[in-house]
Amino acid sequence: MPLSVARARLFQLAELVRSSGDDTAVVLEQRGGGEGVALVREARLNYLEDRVSQMEKPSEKPFTLAGSLSSDLDEAALSDVLKDLRKAWGSTPSRWKP
């Protein structure tokens, strides 16, 4: 929504965001102003900031594989087999269905 229009309807837009669900946002844009700004509920902003900070924290416990894997293949042969499997999957592996 252009900023000039939003300015005249600011109270209506604030009420729209306030009374709507958590994920409602009104994006305001200014001609030639580059990136727009968003009008969101304070609770939603707090939630998003918290999620980002959680995602930026390093994992408390790094992933480790339980058990071991053994094969009769040498390193080069195993690498070739894995490459072939990746090619067979294509760009996105299909989901496993039991």
N, C-alpha and C positions, 0 to 999 in steps of 0.2 A: 504494500500500500504506500503510495507517495506520502512523504512527510507532511506536505502542505494539506492534504486531505485528513491525515491522522490528527494533525494539530486541532482542527475544528471538531473532531469527534473523539478527542482523547478520553473524556469521561465515559462515553459509550464503549470504547474499546477496552478501557480498564475494567468495566463491569462485565463485558463479554469474557475476558480472560479470567476474572475473579470467579464467575459463576460457571465456567466450563470445567471440563476435566483437566487433570494434571498436565496432560501433554499439549494443551492448546497454547499456541503462540501466534502473535501478530507481528509480522516482519515489516518494519518501516524502512523505506528507501528514499534517499535524497538524490535528485538528478545530479549526475556527475560526482556523487559522493562516495563511490566505491562500495564497500561492504555495507549491507543493511544492519539494522539493529533490531532486536526482538523484545517484545513485551510479553513477559511470562509471569506466572505466579511465583511469589518468593519461595514457597515450599518446593516448587519444581526446580528452581535455580539451586537451592540448597541441596536437593537430592542429586542433581547432575554434578555439582561440584564435588560432592562426597564420592560419587561413583568414579569420577576421574581420579581423585586422589587415591582411591583404593586400587585402581588399575595401574597407577604409577608406582605403587609400592612393590618392592621385590617380593617374590613368593617367600613365605616363611620357611617352607620345606620344599626343596627342589625335588623334581620328579626323579624317581629311581625305578628301574625295572626290577621287579621281584623275580628271582630265578635267573636262569641263563639260557642261552640259545647255542646249540651246537650244530655243526654242519660238516659234511665231508668235503665241501668245496673250499678251494683256496680263496684268498682275498679277491683276486681278479675275477674269478668265476662267480663268486657271490655278488660282486658289484655288477657284473653283466646281467645276472638274473634279476637283481633289483631294478636295474634300468629297464629291462624288458617288461617287468610288472608295471612300472610307472607308465610306460608307453601304452600298455594294454588298457590301463585305467582311463587314459585320456587326460584332459586337463582337470576334470573333476572326478574323483573316485565315486563309484556308485555306492549306495547304501547297502549294507549287508542286511539280508532278510533271513531270519531263522526259518 
